[in-house]
Amino acid sequence: MRAHTYSPAYEEKTISDILKYSSHISFNSINQLRKYSHVVSQKGVSIGLRVNPEFSDSLHDIYNPCKPGSRFGITADQLGNTLPQEVEGLHFHTLFEADPFALEKVLAVFIKKFGKFLPKLKWVNMGGGHLITRKGYDINHLIKMLVDFRNNHGVQIILEPGSAFTYQTGYLVSTVLDVVENNGIKTAILDVSFTCHMPDCLEMPYKPVILGATDELAGKPTYRMGGNSCLAGDYMGNWSFEKELKPGDKIIFDDMIHYTTVKTTMFNGVNHPSIGIWNQKSGFRLIKEFNYQDYKNRLS
């Protein structure tokens, strides 16, 4: 099966390889469409445009592709009243870990702004951010909404529920190396790093769940978690525990493996966490570990 492919911009040196593995390709601008539409048509790949409905339910600007000045997608004003002849689909991606009611709001805006083009289209890609596997997600509402859209407009519907596949996927297990105190703030220094291993926590910011800990509670032992890089801001807090932390204690971050595996850096030579699988029947099995050579080979 080939992929539906999107990029903010394509490079001449890679476009041919991308087309080998794509059934659909969406362009981020009319300029990119004009540059590559001829070669794409020759390969028989279906052409689409990413549009920007200028509306998103996301509460986090870093994950909001519709905020003013966004580099993602073509607005209704920019597209005007004429769809380029070679375009067979439209693509919008505005959600982040969202439920079907968020999609419903976006879809209403999409239809209002771009619905005039639907009779000419073969497909609509409604992007990612659909957290279908979250507890309480109303699957029936999603199904009804998509069936109604298909019946009303006669287009193929494409979803990219990447959030659903990478939700609750695993733990990042760390060890307390030291506990330091400054101005009454206790910090547990870990053998992992937020900036190197959990960058989403600093970028959003997003405070992960630690097993056996809670948000700060008066009267309970409370700590920041400090990373082991030299970045002054490589920390998060605060969490409260049932007992005082000490070197050697395990700190287990929940639901961290999805971005830990693809967004890690080796800033300062900080090593990557090893990757393994554990289950009750067979115990722990190491899949991959990293060392200095991995760091060296990335640089020269």
FIVEX-312011 format. One line per field, with one value per residue (C-alpha): residue number from 1; residue in three letters; x, y, z. Coordinates in steps of 0.1 Angstrom, whole numbers, plus 5000, padded with zeros to 4 digits. Layout:
N
nr = NUM	... $
rest = ALA	... $
u = X	... $
v = Y	... $
w = Z	... $
***
This chain:
300
nr = 1	2	3	4	5	6	7	8	9	10	11	12	13	14	15	16	17	18	19	20	21	22	23	24	25	26	27	28	29	30	31	32	33	34	35	36	37	38	39	40	41	42	43	44	45	46	47	48	49	50	51	52	53	54	55	56	57	58	59	60	61	62	63	64	65	66	67	68	69	70	71	72	73	74	75	76	77	78	79	80	81	82	83	84	85	86	87	88	89	90	91	92	93	94	95	96	97	98	99	100	101	102	103	104	105	106	107	108	109	110	111	112	113	114	115	116	117	118	119	120	121	122	123	124	125	126	127	128	129	130	131	132	133	134	135	136	137	138	139	140	141	142	143	144	145	146	147	148	149	150	151	152	153	154	155	156	157	158	159	160	161	162	163	164	165	166	167	168	169	170	171	172	173	174	175	176	177	178	179	180	181	182	183	184	185	186	187	188	189	190	191	192	193	194	195	196	197	198	199	200	201	202	203	204	205	206	207	208	209	210	211	212	213	214	215	216	217	218	219	220	221	222	223	224	225	226	227	228	229	230	231	232	233	234	235	236	237	238	239	240	241	242	243	244	245	246	247	248	249	250	251	252	253	254	255	256	257	258	259	260	261	262	263	264	265	266	267	268	269	270	271	272	273	274	275	276	277	278	279	280	281	282	283	284	285	286	287	288	289	290	291	292	293	294	295	296	297	298	299	300 $
rest = MET	ARG	ALA	HIS	THR	TYR	SER	PRO	ALA	TYR	GLU	GLU	LYS	THR	ILE	SER	ASP	ILE	LEU	LYS	TYR	SER	SER	HIS	ILE	SER	PHE	ASN	SER	ILE	ASN	GLN	LEU	ARG	LYS	TYR	SER	HIS	VAL	VAL	SER	GLN	LYS	GLY	VAL	SER	ILE	GLY	LEU	ARG	VAL	ASN	PRO	GLU	PHE	SER	ASP	SER	LEU	HIS	ASP	ILE	TYR	ASN	PRO	CYS	LYS	PRO	GLY	SER	ARG	PHE	GLY	ILE	THR	ALA	ASP	GLN	LEU	GLY	ASN	THR	LEU	PRO	GLN	GLU	VAL	GLU	GLY	LEU	HIS	PHE	HIS	THR	LEU	PHE	GLU	ALA	ASP	PRO	PHE	ALA	LEU	GLU	LYS	VAL	LEU	ALA	VAL	PHE	ILE	LYS	LYS	PHE	GLY	LYS	PHE	LEU	PRO	LYS	LEU	LYS	TRP	VAL	ASN	MET	GLY	GLY	GLY	HIS	LEU	ILE	THR	ARG	LYS	GLY	TYR	ASP	ILE	ASN	HIS	LEU	ILE	LYS	MET	LEU	VAL	ASP	PHE	ARG	ASN	ASN	HIS	GLY	VAL	GLN	ILE	ILE	LEU	GLU	PRO	GLY	SER	ALA	PHE	THR	TYR	GLN	THR	GLY	TYR	LEU	VAL	SER	THR	VAL	LEU	ASP	VAL	VAL	GLU	ASN	ASN	GLY	ILE	LYS	THR	ALA	ILE	LEU	ASP	VAL	SER	PHE	THR	CYS	HIS	MET	PRO	ASP	CYS	LEU	GLU	MET	PRO	TYR	LYS	PRO	VAL	ILE	LEU	GLY	ALA	THR	ASP	GLU	LEU	ALA	GLY	LYS	PRO	THR	TYR	ARG	MET	GLY	GLY	ASN	SER	CYS	LEU	ALA	GLY	ASP	TYR	MET	GLY	ASN	TRP	SER	PHE	GLU	LYS	GLU	LEU	LYS	PRO	GLY	ASP	LYS	ILE	ILE	PHE	ASP	ASP	MET	ILE	HIS	TYR	THR	THR	VAL	LYS	THR	THR	MET	PHE	ASN	GLY	VAL	ASN	HIS	PRO	SER	ILE	GLY	ILE	TRP	ASN	GLN	LYS	SER	GLY	PHE	ARG	LEU	ILE	LYS	GLU	PHE	ASN	TYR	GLN	ASP	TYR	LYS	ASN	ARG	LEU	SER $
u = 5000	5014	5011	4992	5021	5023	5052	5054	5077	5093	5129	5138	5164	5137	5104	5109	5116	5086	5063	5074	5058	5028	4992	4982	5003	4992	5010	5012	5011	5001	5038	5047	5017	5029	5065	5057	5023	5036	5060	5033	5007	5032	5035	4998	4997	4966	4972	4958	4962	4964	4940	4939	4903	4917	4899	4912	4900	4936	4944	4981	4996	5025	5001	4977	4984	4956	4968	4974	5006	5007	5029	5005	4979	4962	4934	4901	4910	4942	4926	4898	4869	4889	4904	4934	4923	4948	4937	4916	4915	4918	4936	4932	4949	4938	4933	4955	4944	4908	4874	4848	4830	4862	4863	4826	4834	4863	4843	4815	4841	4857	4824	4815	4848	4857	4824	4820	4849	4835	4816	4849	4869	4876	4888	4891	4918	4907	4942	4954	4949	4919	4924	4900	4915	4910	4885	4851	4857	4823	4830	4793	4793	4824	4809	4776	4794	4817	4788	4767	4796	4803	4766	4762	4794	4803	4840	4865	4874	4909	4918	4952	4946	4983	4975	4954	4982	5008	4986	4995	5023	5049	5070	5102	5120	5145	5166	5172	5210	5209	5186	5196	5179	5180	5157	5135	5130	5141	5151	5155	5184	5175	5195	5173	5167	5136	5153	5170	5144	5111	5112	5074	5073	5093	5079	5041	5047	5033	5035	5037	5022	5047	5035	5030	5032	5006	5005	5019	5001	5008	5024	5038	5074	5075	5102	5110	5124	5158	5174	5211	5220	5236	5205	5193	5157	5160	5136	5098	5078	5063	5053	5044	5053	5043	5078	5111	5131	5166	5193	5185	5147	5129	5109	5086	5070	5038	5029	5063	5077	5059	5078	5108	5118	5115	5123	5153	5186	5221	5226	5258	5264	5236	5229	5196	5175	5176	5145	5130	5098	5084	5055	5044	5050	5085	5099	5122	5137	5162	5156	5182	5208	5229	5265	5292	5296	5260	5267	5300	5286	5259	5285	5313 $
v = 5000	5034	5065	5098	5122	5158	5182	5219	5219	5192	5191	5184	5158	5137	5142	5113	5089	5102	5096	5059	5054	5077	5072	5107	5139	5172	5205	5233	5261	5269	5275	5240	5226	5244	5233	5196	5189	5178	5151	5140	5135	5115	5091	5087	5100	5118	5155	5175	5208	5214	5241	5262	5267	5293	5275	5250	5237	5232	5249	5248	5273	5250	5225	5250	5251	5277	5305	5338	5337	5299	5284	5255	5254	5277	5300	5304	5339	5328	5300	5322	5307	5285	5251	5242	5216	5189	5190	5159	5164	5188	5181	5199	5190	5212	5188	5177	5147	5156	5140	5138	5170	5190	5175	5184	5220	5221	5203	5229	5257	5236	5231	5268	5280	5252	5234	5249	5228	5194	5185	5186	5164	5127	5128	5148	5141	5152	5150	5137	5144	5120	5103	5075	5051	5075	5062	5078	5087	5087	5063	5063	5100	5099	5072	5091	5123	5106	5087	5118	5137	5109	5107	5144	5150	5117	5119	5094	5102	5098	5100	5100	5088	5088	5100	5069	5045	5061	5067	5049	5031	5027	5041	5059	5044	5066	5065	5092	5100	5127	5150	5187	5216	5254	5280	5254	5236	5200	5186	5149	5147	5119	5098	5111	5146	5166	5185	5153	5126	5143	5176	5178	5185	5217	5227	5226	5226	5192	5177	5139	5115	5098	5065	5067	5105	5132	5169	5190	5183	5202	5181	5155	5151	5173	5175	5189	5164	5176	5163	5155	5179	5213	5233	5254	5248	5210	5204	5201	5202	5197	5162	5149	5114	5092	5091	5110	5102	5089	5080	5047	5052	5046	5074	5060	5085	5072	5073	5087	5062	5076	5108	5097	5073	5098	5132	5124	5144	5137	5173	5173	5137	5126	5090	5078	5055	5018	5004	4971	4952	4938	4916	4895	4862	4865	4895	4921	4918	4944	4955	4982	5002	5032	5042	5068	5055	5064	5100	5101	5087	5114	5142	5129 $
w = 5000	4991	5012	5012	5013	5025	5031	5036	5006	4984	4971	4935	4947	4965	4947	4924	4952	4972	4942	4940	4974	4972	4959	4968	4973	4988	4981	5006	4981	4945	4938	4947	4927	4896	4901	4904	4889	4856	4870	4895	4867	4847	4876	4880	4916	4927	4933	4963	4980	5017	5027	5058	5072	5096	5125	5150	5184	5196	5229	5222	5197	5189	5176	5159	5122	5117	5138	5120	5099	5098	5071	5066	5039	5014	5028	5010	5000	4985	4966	4952	4932	4908	4916	4895	4869	4880	4917	4927	4965	4994	5027	5060	5093	5122	5152	5181	5203	5194	5197	5169	5181	5174	5139	5134	5141	5117	5091	5092	5086	5058	5040	5044	5029	5005	4999	4964	4952	4966	4934	4915	4940	4943	4979	5011	5036	5071	5085	5119	5155	5158	5192	5184	5210	5239	5266	5260	5223	5206	5177	5166	5163	5141	5119	5114	5106	5080	5064	5061	5046	5021	5011	5007	4987	4971	4978	4993	5029	5042	5079	5095	5131	5141	5176	5181	5171	5193	5224	5257	5239	5266	5295	5298	5329	5346	5378	5404	5404	5431	5450	5453	5470	5463	5478	5493	5459	5458	5424	5416	5391	5366	5341	5314	5299	5290	5262	5248	5254	5261	5240	5238	5275	5271	5237	5246	5276	5285	5320	5318	5343	5366	5380	5418	5418	5418	5411	5440	5473	5505	5532	5507	5496	5464	5437	5404	5379	5365	5334	5330	5303	5308	5297	5327	5316	5314	5342	5350	5382	5406	5415	5450	5462	5492	5505	5501	5469	5471	5446	5429	5430	5397	5381	5354	5329	5314	5277	5266	5241	5210	5207	5228	5200	5171	5186	5208	5203	5214	5227	5248	5240	5264	5256	5242	5265	5255	5239	5252	5256	5289	5297	5326	5309	5296	5315	5298	5264	5252	5216	5211	5231	5222	5229	5221	5185	5178	5189	5170	5137	5136	5136	5113 $
***
